[in-house]
Amino acid sequence: MSGVRSPSLQDRKSVQEMLGEFLREAGVLVLVFGFLDLFMTEKPVTFGFAVGILSLSGFLLVSGILAEITRKE
């Protein structure tokens, strides 16, 4: 046999757990890269843009947390 082992049922992640991780990571990336893009293009941070980025990031983070909390094992 090769050195690759197939994941057992306990090692495998559920779809809901992977979705939760994805949403949380996407929320952090939106937050970081949204403001980084403005910094790199030397545009001023407007109130609407800041509220939009924070709202979207917060929504993704909370959705990811709720997806993991409510998953059934």
C-alpha positions in Angstrom: 0.0 0.0 0.0 1.1 3.5 -0.6 1.6 6.1 2.2 -1.8 7.7 1.4 -4.5 6.7 3.8 -8.2 7.1 3.2 -10.0 9.3 5.7 -12.1 7.5 8.2 -15.6 8.6 9.1 -14.3 10.4 12.1 -11.6 12.3 10.1 -14.0 13.5 7.4 -15.6 16.9 7.8 -19.3 17.5 7.1 -20.4 19.8 4.4 -21.9 22.2 7.0 -18.6 22.3 8.9 -16.7 23.1 5.6 -19.3 25.8 4.7 -18.8 27.4 8.1 -15.1 27.5 7.7 -15.4 28.9 4.2 -17.8 31.7 5.3 -15.6 32.7 8.3 -12.5 32.8 6.1 -14.3 34.7 3.4 -15.4 37.3 6.0 -11.9 37.9 7.1 -10.6 38.1 3.5 -13.3 40.6 2.6 -12.4 42.8 5.6 -8.6 42.7 5.0 -8.5 43.0 1.2 -11.3 45.5 1.0 -9.4 48.1 2.9 -6.0 47.0 1.4 -7.4 47.7 -2.0 -8.3 51.2 -1.0 -4.9 51.7 0.5 -3.1 50.5 -2.6 -5.1 52.6 -5.0 -4.7 55.6 -2.6 -8.4 56.3 -2.5 -10.0 57.8 0.6 -12.1 55.6 2.8 -15.7 56.8 2.6 -18.3 56.1 5.2 -20.4 54.1 2.8 -17.5 51.9 1.8 -16.5 51.3 5.4 -20.0 50.4 6.4 -20.4 48.1 3.4 -17.2 46.2 4.0 -17.8 45.9 7.7 -21.4 44.8 7.1 -20.5 42.2 4.5 -17.6 40.9 6.6 -19.7 40.7 9.7 -22.5 38.9 7.9 -20.1 36.3 6.6 -18.4 35.8 9.9 -21.7 35.4 11.8 -23.1 33.1 9.1 -20.0 30.9 9.4 -20.3 30.7 13.1 -24.0 29.9 13.0 -23.4 27.2 10.4 -20.9 25.5 12.7 -23.0 25.9 15.9 -26.1 24.5 14.4 -24.5 21.5 12.6 -25.5 18.0 13.7 -22.8 15.5 14.3 
